[in-house]
Structure formats: C-alpha cells, structure tokens
C-alpha cells in the first residue's frame, strides 16, 4: 500500500541521513536548490539507502535535479525521463555513461515551453555557453573539475569501493512512454515534480508510471501538499498543493500516522536552517516557490513511499 506523509523538517534536519545529504550537496556545489529540497532529498535518501544497488530506478521528471546524481554516486542505475533535457555535459558522459535520447512518442507541450523559457535556454548567453562547452579544452577541464570533489566526497562517506552507477537521460512525457516495457523499473523516485502535472493529465501519468514499474516496486517520491481541505494552485511555482483527499484520490495513498499538516507547515515557517540557506535565485524573482525571497512557506512537502 502506498503511504503518504507530510515531511517534518525537524525530523529530517536532526537525522543522520540529513548529514549525509548535506555533505553531498555542499561538497559537489549543489546548495542552490528549492527552498525545501534538502528535507525532501533527506527523506528520499532515508528510503533509498535500504534498496539493492541492482535496482533500475526511474527518476520521473528529474530534470537536472540532484537526486539522480546522488543515486549514481551511491551505485544505482538511473533513467531520468523529463520533457526538458539537453545534451549532457561531457563530465556526466564520462562519469555516468550518460546518453541523451528522445522517446519517439514524445510531443512537446505548453508546459515544456514554459520550462524551456524559464530556464533561459534560448537566450544569447545560453547559446554561447553551449558553444563553449563543445570545445576540447573545456571538455577535459570540466570533466576533471567535476570528478575531483565527487571522488573526495565518496571517500569521506566510505563509498570509494562501491562502483559508480549510471544515468540515462530520456526526453519524454510521463503520460505516454510506450517505448518503455511494462514492469521495467524496480523503483521510482521524484523530487517535487509531480505537482506540476496538470490535473487533467495526472491520472494518465500515474497509470503510465505504474505500468513501467514492476509489481510491488519501491517508491520514494515527494510532491506538494496543503493543510487546506481542497487542493489549490500555487501560481508562482506553477504547481498543485494536494489536499489529503486528493492524495488519496489521485495517488491511492493512505496515511499511517495521525499527522496534523498545519503543525508541519508551521514548522517550516519557523525553520531557521531553511530560511538562512534560501537559494539566491529566489531573491531575484517572483516566479518560483518563495517569491522574491520573502520567507513565507505556503505549502508542505509530502512524501509517497512503498
């Protein structure tokens, strides 16, 4: 049975798993992330660390997010399926054997265009960076620059003797992936992505994700929830904030604990660690989950596990 829980920031920040995740993000230069991502990733890691390294894992909507890299450094084999992916850096290709392919069934959507524009990929600077990254000098320099802190971190957490995993990038729509065989993946992870799927497509996406998973596959997925009685749309982050009713309706998930979501939301509002470490990009825009860097959490991270 799929279980949901509102992710308690105090519980995560005070755990051993948090120390592991924080060390990874700091050592590899991945601290400029979503305002609650470190607690989400800690929750995901607390589930994943028990999984066999032989698992083939689907990162559903992984984009360029940090979870896939953490898993690969731990020795897992990950396939990241997302609508917006570009030619992977040479450092990823050399370290994780990353390749980019577009699923033949993929058709661009309006949300794909939103992601593309928000990421600045079509700007002059974006095109210039893409040209520079193709030069031989840059490829050699960037690969070494990437590998050094990752190798140092793996040594510090006793992972040096575990073979690196792999990451494959596939451009595709989670609602339609006929190229992926049924029952292909042993597990699914996702970091705060599924709340961006429009309501009218969510059932189709979940059905397709379940199809490509093995029976009784493991889940470690985070999304956005609310203490309110109804699901609502958070405009700045373009995301749903799912009510308890809709967590059960859409995901078929149940809660094993008598959590009070309003108390969890208040813990986020009072969390000095997250507030003090808010990424700089929030302060320059009203487009994301913490508009203009004003610390005022409106929704609650939720974890879905099996």
C-alpha positions as CSV (number, residue, x, y, z in Angstrom):
1,X,0.0,0.0,0.0
2,X,1.3,3.4,-1.0
3,X,1.8,5.6,2.1
4,X,1.9,9.4,2.3
5,X,3.4,11.6,5.0
6,X,3.9,15.3,5.4
7,X,7.7,15.6,5.6
8,X,8.6,17.0,9.1
9,X,11.6,19.4,8.7
10,X,12.7,19.0,12.3
11,X,12.8,15.2,12.0
12,X,14.8,15.3,8.7
13,X,17.3,18.0,9.8
14,X,18.1,16.2,13.0
15,X,18.7,12.8,11.3
16,X,21.9,11.0,10.2
17,X,20.5,10.9,6.7
18,X,20.5,14.8,6.7
19,X,24.2,14.9,7.5
20,X,24.9,12.6,4.5
21,X,22.7,14.6,2.1
22,X,24.0,17.9,3.3
23,X,27.6,16.8,2.9
24,X,26.9,15.7,-0.7
25,X,25.2,19.0,-1.7
26,X,27.9,21.1,-0.1
27,X,30.8,19.1,-1.4
28,X,29.5,19.0,-5.0
29,X,28.3,22.6,-5.2
30,X,24.5,21.8,-5.3
31,X,23.3,24.1,-2.5
32,X,21.3,26.5,-4.7
33,X,18.2,24.4,-4.9
34,X,14.5,24.6,-4.0
35,X,13.7,26.0,-0.6
36,X,12.6,22.6,0.9
37,X,14.6,20.3,-1.4
38,X,17.2,19.4,1.3
39,X,14.5,18.0,3.5
40,X,12.9,16.2,0.6
41,X,16.2,14.7,-0.6
42,X,16.9,13.6,3.0
43,X,13.5,11.8,3.1
44,X,14.2,10.2,-0.2
45,X,17.6,9.1,0.8
46,X,16.3,7.6,4.0
47,X,14.2,5.2,1.9
48,X,16.6,4.6,-1.0
49,X,19.7,3.7,1.2
50,X,18.0,0.4,2.0
51,X,17.4,-0.6,-1.7
52,X,19.6,-3.1,-3.5
53,X,22.2,-1.4,-5.8
54,X,21.0,-3.7,-8.6
55,X,17.7,-1.7,-8.8
56,X,16.9,0.1,-12.1
57,X,15.4,3.4,-10.9
58,X,13.1,5.8,-12.8
59,X,13.6,9.4,-11.9
60,X,10.3,10.7,-13.0
61,X,10.6,14.3,-14.0
62,X,14.2,14.6,-12.7
63,X,15.3,17.4,-15.0
64,X,18.8,18.5,-13.9
65,X,18.0,17.9,-10.2
66,X,20.4,16.5,-7.6
67,X,18.7,13.2,-6.7
68,X,19.9,11.3,-9.9
69,X,23.5,12.3,-9.2
70,X,23.3,11.3,-5.5
71,X,21.9,7.9,-6.5
72,X,24.5,7.3,-9.2
73,X,27.3,8.2,-6.8
74,X,25.7,5.6,-4.4
75,X,25.9,3.0,-7.2
76,X,22.4,2.9,-8.6
77,X,21.4,2.9,-12.3
78,X,19.0,5.7,-13.0
79,X,16.9,6.7,-16.0
80,X,15.7,10.3,-15.9
81,X,12.6,10.9,-18.1
82,X,11.7,14.6,-18.4
83,X,10.3,16.9,-21.1
84,X,13.2,19.3,-21.0
85,X,16.7,17.8,-21.2
86,X,19.6,18.9,-23.4
87,X,22.9,17.3,-24.5
88,X,24.5,16.2,-21.2
89,X,27.9,17.7,-20.2
90,X,30.9,15.7,-21.1
91,X,31.6,15.2,-17.4
92,X,28.3,13.3,-17.0
93,X,29.0,11.2,-20.1
94,X,32.4,10.2,-18.7
95,X,31.4,9.6,-15.1
96,X,27.9,8.1,-15.5
97,X,27.9,7.0,-19.2
98,X,25.1,9.4,-19.7
99,X,23.4,9.5,-23.1
100,X,20.5,11.6,-24.3
101,X,17.7,10.2,-26.4
102,X,14.2,11.4,-27.3
103,X,11.5,8.9,-27.0
104,X,9.8,8.6,-30.4
105,X,6.4,9.1,-28.8
106,X,7.3,12.5,-27.3
107,X,5.3,15.5,-28.4
108,X,6.1,19.0,-27.0
109,X,3.5,20.5,-24.7
110,X,2.8,24.0,-23.4
111,X,4.4,23.2,-20.1
112,X,7.5,22.1,-21.9
113,X,7.7,25.5,-23.5
114,X,7.3,27.1,-20.0
115,X,10.2,25.2,-18.6
116,X,12.3,26.0,-21.7
117,X,11.7,29.7,-21.3
118,X,12.1,29.8,-17.6
119,X,15.4,28.1,-17.9
120,X,16.8,30.7,-20.2
121,X,18.0,28.1,-22.7
122,X,17.2,30.2,-25.8
123,X,19.0,33.3,-24.6
124,X,22.2,34.6,-26.2
125,X,24.2,33.6,-23.1
126,X,22.6,30.1,-23.2
127,X,23.7,29.6,-26.8
128,X,27.2,31.0,-26.1
129,X,27.7,28.6,-23.2
130,X,26.5,25.7,-25.3
131,X,29.2,26.6,-28.0
132,X,32.0,26.9,-25.4
133,X,31.1,23.5,-23.8
134,X,31.8,21.8,-27.1
135,X,35.5,22.8,-27.2
136,X,38.1,20.0,-26.4
137,X,39.8,22.1,-23.7
138,X,36.5,22.7,-21.9
139,X,35.6,19.0,-22.1
140,X,38.8,17.9,-20.5
141,X,38.9,20.7,-17.9
142,X,35.3,20.3,-16.9
143,X,35.4,16.5,-16.5
144,X,38.3,16.8,-14.1
145,X,36.8,19.7,-12.2
146,X,33.6,17.7,-11.8
147,X,35.2,14.4,-10.8
148,X,37.6,15.8,-8.1
149,X,35.0,16.9,-5.5
150,X,32.8,13.9,-6.2
151,X,35.6,11.5,-5.6
152,X,36.7,13.3,-2.5
153,X,33.1,13.2,-1.1
154,X,32.7,9.5,-1.9
155,X,35.9,8.8,0.0
156,X,34.7,10.8,3.0
157,X,31.5,8.8,3.3
158,X,33.1,5.4,2.6
159,X,31.7,4.9,-0.9
160,X,35.0,4.6,-2.7
161,X,34.8,0.8,-3.0
162,X,31.3,0.9,-4.5
163,X,31.2,1.1,-8.3
164,X,29.6,4.2,-9.7
165,X,26.1,3.9,-11.1
166,X,24.9,5.3,-14.4
167,X,22.4,8.0,-15.5
168,X,20.5,7.9,-18.8
169,X,18.5,10.9,-20.0
170,X,15.3,10.4,-22.0
171,X,13.2,13.2,-23.3
172,X,9.6,12.1,-22.9
173,X,6.2,12.7,-21.5
174,X,5.3,10.7,-18.3
175,X,1.8,10.3,-19.6
176,X,2.9,8.4,-22.7
177,X,6.0,6.2,-22.7
178,X,5.2,3.2,-25.0
179,X,8.9,2.6,-25.7
180,X,9.5,1.6,-22.0
181,X,8.5,-2.0,-21.4
182,X,5.9,-2.8,-18.8
183,X,7.5,-3.8,-15.4
184,X,10.9,-2.4,-16.4
185,X,11.9,-0.4,-13.3
186,X,12.4,-1.7,-9.8
187,X,11.7,1.7,-8.2
188,X,10.7,5.3,-8.8
189,X,12.0,8.5,-7.3
190,X,10.9,12.0,-7.9
191,X,11.9,15.3,-6.3
192,X,9.0,17.8,-6.2
193,X,7.9,17.3,-9.8
194,X,4.5,15.6,-10.0
195,X,2.7,18.7,-8.6
196,X,3.4,20.4,-11.9
197,X,1.4,17.9,-13.9
198,X,-1.9,19.4,-14.9
199,X,-4.9,17.8,-13.1
200,X,-6.4,16.6,-16.4
201,X,-3.2,14.6,-17.2
202,X,-2.3,13.4,-13.7
203,X,-4.3,10.1,-13.8
204,X,-2.7,9.2,-17.2
205,X,0.8,10.0,-15.9
206,X,0.3,7.9,-12.8
207,X,-1.1,5.0,-14.8
208,X,1.8,5.1,-17.2
209,X,4.3,5.3,-14.3
210,X,2.7,2.3,-12.6
211,X,2.8,0.4,-15.9
212,X,6.6,0.7,-16.3
213,X,7.2,-0.3,-12.7
214,X,7.5,-3.9,-11.5
215,X,4.7,-5.2,-9.2
216,X,5.5,-4.1,-5.7
217,X,8.1,-1.6,-7.0
218,X,9.5,0.7,-4.4
219,X,8.6,4.4,-4.3
220,X,10.4,7.5,-2.9
221,X,8.5,10.4,-4.3
222,X,8.0,13.9,-3.0
223,X,5.3,16.4,-4.0
224,X,3.5,19.4,-2.5
225,X,0.6,19.2,0.0
226,X,-1.6,21.5,1.9
227,X,-3.3,21.8,5.3
228,X,-6.4,23.1,3.5
229,X,-9.4,20.9,2.7
230,X,-9.1,21.4,-1.0
231,X,-6.2,21.2,-3.5
232,X,-5.2,24.6,-4.7
233,X,-2.8,26.0,-7.4
234,X,0.3,27.9,-6.3
235,X,0.8,30.3,-9.2
236,X,4.5,31.4,-8.6
237,X,5.7,27.8,-8.8
238,X,3.1,26.6,-11.2
239,X,2.2,23.7,-9.0
240,X,-0.7,21.9,-7.3
241,X,-0.8,21.8,-3.5
242,X,-2.6,18.5,-2.9
243,X,-5.1,18.1,-0.1
244,X,-5.4,14.9,2.0
245,X,-8.5,14.0,0.0
246,X,-6.6,14.3,-3.3
247,X,-3.5,12.5,-2.1
248,X,-5.9,9.5,-1.5
249,X,-7.9,10.1,-4.7
250,X,-5.1,10.6,-7.2
251,X,-2.3,8.6,-5.7
252,X,-4.3,5.9,-3.9
253,X,-2.2,6.7,-0.8
254,X,-3.0,6.3,2.8
255,X,-1.5,7.8,6.0
256,X,-0.3,5.6,8.8
257,X,0.2,8.5,11.2
258,X,-2.2,11.0,12.7
259,X,-0.2,14.0,11.5
260,X,-1.5,17.5,11.7
261,X,-0.4,19.2,8.5
262,X,-1.0,22.7,9.8
263,X,1.6,21.9,12.5
264,X,4.1,20.7,9.9
265,X,3.6,23.8,7.9
266,X,4.2,26.0,11.0
267,X,7.5,24.1,11.5
268,X,8.6,25.1,8.0
269,X,7.7,28.7,8.7
270,X,9.8,28.6,11.9
271,X,12.7,26.6,10.4
272,X,15.8,28.9,10.7
273,X,18.0,26.4,8.8
274,X,15.9,26.5,5.6
275,X,15.3,30.3,5.9
276,X,19.0,31.1,6.4
277,X,20.0,28.8,3.5
278,X,17.4,30.0,1.0
279,X,18.9,29.9,-2.6
280,X,19.8,33.3,-4.1
281,X,17.7,32.8,-7.2
282,X,14.5,33.2,-5.1
283,X,15.6,36.7,-4.2
284,X,15.7,37.8,-7.8
285,X,12.3,36.6,-9.0
286,X,8.7,36.2,-8.1
287,X,8.4,33.2,-10.4
288,X,9.3,30.3,-8.0
289,X,8.2,28.8,-4.7
290,X,9.4,31.5,-2.4
291,X,8.6,34.8,-4.4
292,X,11.3,37.5,-4.1
293,X,12.9,35.6,-1.2
294,X,10.3,36.5,1.3
295,X,10.2,33.6,3.8
296,X,6.6,32.5,3.9
297,X,6.1,28.8,3.1
298,X,2.6,28.3,1.6
299,X,2.6,24.5,1.1
300,X,4.0,21.4,2.7
301,X,6.3,18.8,1.1
302,X,4.8,15.4,1.1
303,X,6.5,12.0,0.7
304,X,4.9,9.0,-1.1
305,X,6.6,5.7,-0.3
306,X,6.1,2.0,-0.8
